[in-house]
Amino acid sequence: MTALAHEVSPAADDSPVPDLDEVLWQAWKSLELPEGYRAEIIEGSIEVSPTGRRRHAVLISRLRRALDAHMEGGELVPHQDANVVYRRKSWIPDIFVAPVDLDEIPDEEGLGVDAAGVAVIIEIVSPGRTNEQRDRIRKRREYARAGIPLYVLVDDHDGDGAVVLLTSPNPKKAIYTDEHRVPYGTDAVLPEGPAKGFVIGEDITRS
């Protein structure tokens, strides 16, 4: 559900943070949510959503374990359950790849981590039109604005299921200029970054 909403342009620019963003930021910081809910600031709205269903948790767990093994010994690792902050926006990705010690990339107010230090974001798309649009459209634009190098969607609801790999962000246009969609049943291989070569295949996406 949406706690506060305001229509904004999907285009990005380098102008100062507008007053609305500051109002939303202060409102977001003051929220006291019941257990099992989280709040994010996405394109001019504070969006409150419950924790995911069992399938959501299963996919996150499989991805996290496999990524930990793939990236073992590296300087960047997968993380969960933290605010990724960019210009008075805050998101809680299902998984993000960042330095082992998140204290290396704090945001200005110490509420989360700076998006500039995040190399990969993975979202598990939840069922329902609003959830699907959030991950496929609104968060896609937000992550492109922030310059996140690689955004991965694991989407049970795209046909018979698909993994979408988005690279080459254009922050000014809020788009990813390179998109590769891989249907379930075919290995999706991360093409770049600290998790390069990591495979999202049937061992992860199986029901």
C-alpha positions in Angstrom: 0.0 0.0 0.0 1.1 3.6 -0.4 1.3 5.8 2.6 2.1 9.1 0.8 2.0 9.7 -3.0 2.8 12.3 -5.5 3.2 12.1 -9.2 6.8 12.7 -10.5 8.5 12.6 -13.8 10.5 9.4 -14.5 13.3 11.6 -15.9 16.4 12.2 -13.8 18.4 15.4 -13.5 21.1 17.0 -11.4 19.0 19.7 -9.7 19.0 20.1 -6.0 16.8 17.8 -3.9 13.3 19.3 -4.1 11.2 20.1 -1.0 8.9 17.2 -1.5 11.7 14.7 -1.3 12.8 16.3 2.0 9.2 16.1 3.4 9.0 12.4 2.4 12.4 11.7 3.8 11.4 13.2 7.2 8.1 11.3 7.2 9.8 8.0 6.3 12.2 8.4 9.1 9.4 9.0 11.6 7.4 5.9 10.6 6.8 3.2 13.2 5.6 0.1 11.4 4.2 -3.1 12.9 6.5 -6.1 12.7 6.5 -7.7 9.3 6.2 -4.5 7.3 8.7 -2.3 5.6 8.7 1.2 4.0 10.5 2.4 1.0 10.6 5.8 -0.8 10.0 5.1 -4.5 9.4 7.9 -7.1 7.7 10.4 -4.8 5.8 7.9 -2.6 6.4 6.1 0.6 5.4 2.6 -0.1 4.6 0.2 2.8 4.6 -3.5 2.0 4.5 -6.7 4.0 7.3 -9.2 4.1 7.2 -11.7 1.2 5.4 -15.1 1.0 7.1 -18.4 1.4 8.1 -18.7 -2.2 9.7 -15.3 -1.9 11.8 -16.4 1.1 12.7 -19.7 -0.6 14.1 -17.9 -3.7 16.1 -15.3 -1.6 17.6 -18.1 0.5 18.7 -20.1 -2.5 20.2 -17.0 -4.2 21.9 -15.9 -1.0 23.5 -19.3 -0.3 24.7 -19.7 -3.9 26.0 -16.2 -4.1 27.9 -16.6 -0.8 29.6 -19.7 -2.3 30.3 -18.0 -5.7 31.8 -14.9 -4.1 33.7 -16.5 -1.2 36.9 -14.7 -0.5 36.0 -11.5 -2.4 35.8 -8.0 -1.2 32.1 -7.7 -2.0 29.4 -10.0 -0.7 25.6 -10.4 -0.8 23.5 -8.6 1.9 19.9 -8.4 2.9 17.6 -6.3 5.1 19.3 -2.9 4.8 18.2 0.5 3.5 20.0 1.5 0.2 19.9 5.3 0.1 20.2 7.7 -2.8 19.2 11.4 -2.8 16.5 11.1 -0.2 15.2 7.9 -1.6 15.4 4.6 0.3 14.9 1.1 -0.9 15.2 -2.3 0.7 16.3 -4.7 -2.0 15.8 -8.4 -1.6 19.6 -8.9 -2.1 22.3 -6.4 -2.9 26.1 -6.8 -3.4 28.3 -4.4 -1.6 31.5 -4.4 0.5 31.9 -7.0 3.3 31.9 -4.3 5.9 28.9 -2.0 5.2 30.4 0.6 7.4 32.6 1.4 4.4 29.6 2.8 2.5 27.3 4.6 5.1 24.7 7.1 3.9 25.0 10.6 5.3 22.6 10.0 8.2 23.7 6.5 9.1 20.3 5.0 8.2 21.6 2.6 5.6 24.2 2.3 2.9 25.0 4.7 0.0 23.8 3.4 -3.3 27.1 4.5 -4.8 28.7 1.5 -3.1 26.2 -1.1 -4.4 27.3 -3.1 -7.4 24.3 -5.4 -7.9 20.7 -5.5 -6.8 18.4 -8.5 -7.1 14.7 -8.3 -6.6 12.2 -11.3 -6.4 9.0 -10.1 -8.1 6.0 -10.7 -5.8 2.5 -11.5 -7.3 0.0 -8.8 -7.9 -0.1 -5.9 -10.4 1.2 -3.3 -7.9 4.1 -5.5 -6.8 5.0 -6.4 -10.3 4.9 -2.7 -11.4 7.0 -1.7 -8.4 9.9 -4.0 -9.3 9.6 -4.1 -13.1 9.0 -0.4 -13.6 9.4 2.0 -10.7 12.3 0.4 -9.0 13.9 -0.2 -12.4 13.9 3.6 -13.0 15.1 4.3 -9.5 18.0 1.9 -9.7 19.0 3.3 -13.1 18.9 6.9 -11.7 21.2 5.8 -8.9 23.6 4.2 -11.4 23.3 0.7 -10.0 25.5 -1.2 -12.5 23.5 -4.5 -12.6 19.8 -5.0 -11.7 18.5 -8.5 -11.7 14.8 -9.5 -11.6 13.8 -13.0 -10.8 10.2 -13.0 -12.0 7.9 -16.0 -11.5 5.1 -14.0 -13.1 6.8 -13.1 -16.5 5.2 -15.8 -18.7 6.3 -19.1 -17.3 9.0 -17.3 -15.4 12.1 -15.4 -16.4 15.3 -13.8 -15.1 15.9 -10.3 -16.5 19.4 -8.9 -16.5 19.6 -5.1 -16.8 23.0 -3.4 -17.3 24.4 -0.1 -18.6 22.3 2.4 -16.6 21.7 5.9 -18.0 21.0 7.9 -14.8 19.8 11.0 -16.7 17.2 9.1 -18.6 16.4 6.7 -15.7 16.8 3.6 -18.0 19.0 0.6 -18.4 20.2 0.5 -22.0 20.9 -3.2 -22.1 18.3 -5.8 -21.2 18.6 -9.6 -21.5 15.6 -11.8 -20.6 16.2 -15.4 -19.9 13.2 -17.8 -19.6 13.2 -20.2 -16.7 14.8 -23.5 -17.7 17.7 -21.7 -19.3 20.7 -20.5 -17.3 20.9 -16.8 -16.7 24.6 -15.8 -16.2 25.5 -12.5 -14.6 27.5 -10.7 -17.3 29.7 -8.3 -15.2 30.6 -7.1 -11.8 31.9 -8.8 -8.6 29.4 -11.7 -9.2 30.3 -12.1 -12.8 29.6 -15.7 -14.0 27.1 -16.4 -11.3 24.4 -18.7 -12.7 20.7 -18.4 -11.9 19.3 -21.7 -13.1 16.7 -24.3 -12.3 18.4 -25.2 -9.1 17.4 -21.8 -7.8 14.1 -21.1 -9.8 12.5 -24.5 -9.4 9.2 -24.7 -7.6 
